[in-house]
Amino acid sequence: MSTRIIAPSDVMRILRKSFRAHLGGHGSNPLLPPSMLYDKAYEISCMLQTMTLMQQQMGGLRYVLSVGSTLRFRAKGGPIVRSSWPFIQVYQGTRIVAEIWTDIEFLALSAWLKGELITSFPYGKAHELDIVIVRPDVGGRPKPDDIFIGVEAKHRPFNKSLLKELLGVRREMCFYNDTFADNNEFTWCSHTIPARPASGLLLFCSNQNVSRYNDPEDFWGIQMLHHMP
């Protein structure tokens, strides 16, 4: 299946409509520099799809943009910096149960367990996720036990190299544990997650060939989904 290319004006029209549907009066415009438009548009659509899946599973969620009416997207990943980047708050009733951030580096499981600190470029101590759903009020680079869901967005054909990359990220998020249930503070899926800490990892890919590589899904608690907005 080929990747569909649409005009920038159509991309922005679709995204603004989707943001209004999800965020209502709490923010309706994803800010994208023209040079980043095609690279980030698919990532934004995957974030909106994740929000839809969470709403379908949990129900009664409300999404609120933290500041103003615009969600700005980074050119590259880094830590959570609340003074610089808007984010989406996830409410259940009157309580904030999670936050959604884009392009965030999380502290690797190996570095976390060794008690290592990141004082300069993280190299192998941290890894970037396109989208993270984390505990409220987390700052800096989230620890593995801060993460509810990590999301990767691949707007390209999937291959063995990308699968190895995905599995490598997963192994730095959690230990394998076949009896560990989903985090009971934020029950976003209906099944047991074989992970400790109990985070999930979603992969969205715009090419249908992703299904050829999904054999490790259940074992590692990953969902690999074909998604074309």
C-alpha positions as a printed Julia matrix, in Angstrom:
229×3 Matrix{Float64}:
   0.0     0.0    0.0
   1.47    3.38  -0.96
   1.64    6.35   1.41
  -0.97    8.96   0.64
   0.33   12.5    0.19
  -2.1    15.38   0.64
  -1.64   19.14   0.43
  -0.5    21.07   3.54
  -3.73   23.05   3.61
  -5.72   19.81   3.74
  -3.48   18.47   6.51
  -4.12   21.51   8.68
  -7.85   21.47   7.98
  -8.13   17.81   9.04
  -6.0    18.31  12.15
  -7.85   21.41  13.33
 -11.18   19.62  12.94
  -9.88   16.65  14.94
  -8.49   18.88  17.68
 -11.82   20.67  18.01
 -13.57   17.3   18.32
 -11.25   16.11  21.09
 -10.48   19.32  22.97
 -13.56   21.44  22.33
 -13.08   24.94  23.67
  -9.89   23.96  25.46
  -7.67   24.25  22.4
  -8.16   23.62  18.7
  -4.96   24.42  16.84
  -1.84   22.23  16.54
   1.01   24.6   15.72
   3.3    23.16  13.04
   6.09   25.03  11.28
   5.85   24.44   7.51
   9.19   22.59   7.49
   7.82   20.06   9.99
   4.32   19.68   8.59
   4.55   16.29   6.9
   6.89   14.82   9.52
   4.62   15.74  12.43
   1.14   15.51  10.9
   1.1    11.71  11.14
   2.35   11.87  14.72
  -0.5    14.22  15.63
  -3.07   11.94  14.01
  -1.67    9.03  16.07
  -1.99   11.08  19.25
  -5.64   11.8   18.42
  -6.22    8.11  17.66
  -4.69    7.17  21.02
  -7.02    9.62  22.75
  -9.96    8.0   20.93
  -8.9     4.5   22.0
  -8.51    5.63  25.61
 -11.97    7.2   25.54
 -13.5     4.05  24.07
 -11.93    1.85  26.76
 -12.35    4.03  29.84
 -15.21    6.38  28.96
 -15.9     9.67  30.66
 -12.5    11.15  29.88
 -12.06   14.85  29.23
  -9.04   16.31  27.47
  -7.89   19.82  28.34
  -4.99   21.72  26.8
  -2.83   22.96  29.65
  -2.11   26.48  28.37
  -3.8    28.62  25.72
  -5.31   27.21  22.54
  -2.26   25.9   20.7
  -0.25   22.7   21.13
   3.3    23.25  19.86
   5.42   20.37  18.59
   9.16   19.99  19.05
  11.67   19.45  16.3
  13.46   16.88  18.48
  12.86   15.08  21.73
  13.88   16.13  25.22
  12.67   16.17  28.83
   9.34   17.44  30.08
   9.64   21.2   30.6
   6.36   22.66  31.79
   7.5    26.25  31.41
   8.18   25.79  27.69
   5.72   23.29  26.19
   1.93   22.94  26.42
   0.54   19.48  27.09
  -2.85   17.77  27.36
  -4.38   16.99  30.74
  -6.56   13.87  30.98
  -9.47   14.27  33.38
 -11.75   11.58  34.74
 -14.5    13.46  36.47
 -12.83   16.29  38.38
  -9.5    14.46  38.81
  -6.48   14.68  36.52
  -5.43   11.06  35.95
  -2.74   11.49  33.31
  -0.95   13.9   30.97
  -0.14   13.6   27.26
   3.18   14.92  25.95
   4.88   14.69  22.57
   8.53   14.01  21.7
   9.71   13.1   25.2
  12.82   11.23  26.32
  12.24    8.77  29.16
  14.9     7.47  31.54
  15.98    3.99  30.41
  15.22    1.09  32.73
  18.92    0.18  32.83
  19.96    3.71  33.86
  17.09    4.03  36.36
  17.95    0.81  38.2
  21.63    1.78  38.38
  20.68    5.16  39.82
  22.4     7.06  37.02
  21.77   10.76  36.49
  21.7    12.58  33.15
  23.81   15.7   33.33
  24.55   16.19  29.63
  23.57   14.47  26.37
  21.76   11.26  27.43
  23.25    8.85  24.88
  22.11    5.38  26.06
  20.57    6.58  29.32
  17.33    7.82  27.77
  15.19    7.07  24.72
  12.65    9.18  22.86
   9.0     8.3   22.38
   6.81   10.2   19.91
   3.98   10.43  22.46
   3.82    9.56  26.16
   0.88    9.3   28.54
   2.35    9.75  32.01
   1.37   10.35  35.61
   0.3    13.92  36.43
   2.98   16.41  37.48
   5.98   14.44  36.2
   8.98   16.6   35.33
  12.22   16.03  33.49
  12.65   12.64  31.86
   9.88   10.29  33.05
  11.01    7.13  34.84
   9.66    3.78  33.61
   7.15    3.68  36.47
   5.83    7.14  35.46
   4.7     5.92  32.03
   1.2     4.6   31.36
   1.48    4.39  27.56
   4.26    5.05  25.09
   3.35    5.65  21.44
   5.5     5.38  18.33
   4.27    6.71  14.95
   5.83    5.33  11.75
   4.62    6.94   8.52
   6.53    4.5    6.3
   6.72    0.81   5.39
   7.6    -1.31   8.41
  10.63   -3.62   8.36
  12.77   -5.86  10.59
  15.04   -2.96  11.54
  12.09   -0.95  12.88
  10.85   -4.04  14.76
  14.23   -4.42  16.49
  14.14   -0.71  17.35
  10.64   -1.11  18.82
  11.63   -4.15  20.89
  14.72   -2.33  22.14
  12.59    0.57  23.36
  10.2    -1.86  25.03
  13.0    -3.6   26.91
  14.13   -0.25  28.31
  10.58    0.55  29.48
   9.88   -2.55  31.59
  10.7    -6.07  32.67
   8.72   -8.93  31.17
   6.24  -10.29  33.71
   3.44  -12.61  32.61
   1.29  -12.07  35.73
   1.47   -8.3   36.25
  -1.84   -6.52  35.72
  -2.52   -3.07  34.31
  -1.86   -0.14  36.61
  -5.05    0.24  38.65
  -4.73    4.04  38.88
  -5.29    4.45  35.15
  -6.97    1.39  33.61
  -6.62    2.21  29.93
  -6.88   -1.32  28.52
  -9.02   -4.36  29.26
  -6.29   -6.99  29.48
  -3.34   -7.88  31.66
  -0.08   -6.28  30.57
   2.97   -8.57  30.83
   5.16   -5.77  32.09
   6.66   -4.43  35.29
   6.24   -1.47  35.63
   2.88   -1.9   33.93
   3.18    0.36  30.91
   1.84   -0.25  27.42
   3.48    0.46  24.08
   1.46    1.33  20.98
   2.86    1.41  17.47
   0.92    3.06  14.66
   2.09    2.51  11.11
   0.64    3.97   7.91
   1.53    0.86   5.91
  -0.44   -2.35   6.17
   2.7    -4.49   6.07
   3.1    -3.86   9.81
   0.89   -6.92  10.44
   3.65   -9.17   9.06
   5.88   -8.29  12.02
   3.41   -8.48  14.92
   4.38  -11.91  16.31
   6.05  -10.47  19.48
   3.0    -8.33  20.33
   1.31  -10.38  23.06
   4.54  -11.51  24.7
   5.85   -7.97  25.19
   2.55   -6.14  25.73
   2.79   -4.17  22.5
  -0.03   -3.22  20.15
   1.0    -2.77  16.51
  -1.81   -1.09  14.58
  -2.24   -0.02  10.98
  -3.45    3.58  11.01
  -4.01    5.86   8.05
  -5.89    9.1    8.86
